[in-house]
Amino acid sequence: MVAETGGFTQTAERLGRTQPAISQQIKKLEELIGQQLLRREGPRAELTPAGRDFLSYARQILTLNDQVVGLFENPGVSGRLRFGIPSEFAVSLLPKIVSRFAKAYPNVLLEVFSDLSRNLVAEGQQKKYDLILALQDRPTPTNPEHIKTDELVWVTSGGVRALSEEKIPLIAAPDGCIYRQRALRVLGQAKRPWRIVYTNPDLTGIKAAIEEGMGITVLARSTVPENLSIIESSPHLPKLGSIGISLKQINKTTGNAEQVLAEYVKIGLTKENRF
């Protein structure tokens, strides 16, 4: 994770741990291997040649571990599994989790569908899926389906030149997106003028528009792509608050493919993250 995020602080935020705890784990690993794996340069950490070699083997070890556990723990897990998730999770976080699940349980046909949370959980639509990951405008930790509360943040391509404009240029998903609704609500409450400059339902399209410097957007902190920057503090932008992330299991039969994937997702998105 340090290799992917480029820093100890970012890794700690992703995993719900403290920065010293991450540093200590890396130190112990380097002592065990007898090689320096990461080179610290200011706030960033870069892989050494030994680190690049070790990372390749580490990924193979994790994959092999999942395959062995899957073989002996749930040898009968098979079938077709339809998973509905918001676009930003499909692009930024879940590929790693889903990839490991697929390798561990090759007899499961996994189909992933991306859409706005509103559409995924709409009445009459839920039956299209076996498992649904969705966003909640108001976090409800007491709900059994709630798995995480995440902070919403303003995101840019590295500079904040857009903030000097008379109206904040916004890049957003279509109407009905929780991020879009929250951005417009807090800007309105702060009496900060805004304008929608680009709309796209997919994070890949939004990311491309941000990289072109067209404007800024709102994302959950844990889903921000590595090459984009979070505007941590600005007098031009109000705080966005938090959202909830829930996981709805349509069929809760213990031991089936849906239950197994649900456990992968829960572990992968919470502070007990092992991915």
Secondary structure, 3 states (H helix, E strand, C coil): CHHHHCCHHHHHHHHCCCHHHHHHHHHHHHHHHCCCCEEEECCEEEECHHHHHHHHHHHHHHHHHHHHHHHHHCCCCCEEEEEEECHHHHHHCHHHHHHHHHHHCCCEEEEEEECCHHHHCCCCCHHHCCEEEEEECCCCCCCCCEEEEEEEEEEECCCCHHHHCCCEEEEECCCCCHHHHHHHHHHHHCCCCEEEEEECCCHHHHHHHHHCCCCEEEEEHHHCCCCCEECCCCCCCCCCCEEEEEEEECCCCCCCHHHHHHHHHHHHHCCCCCC
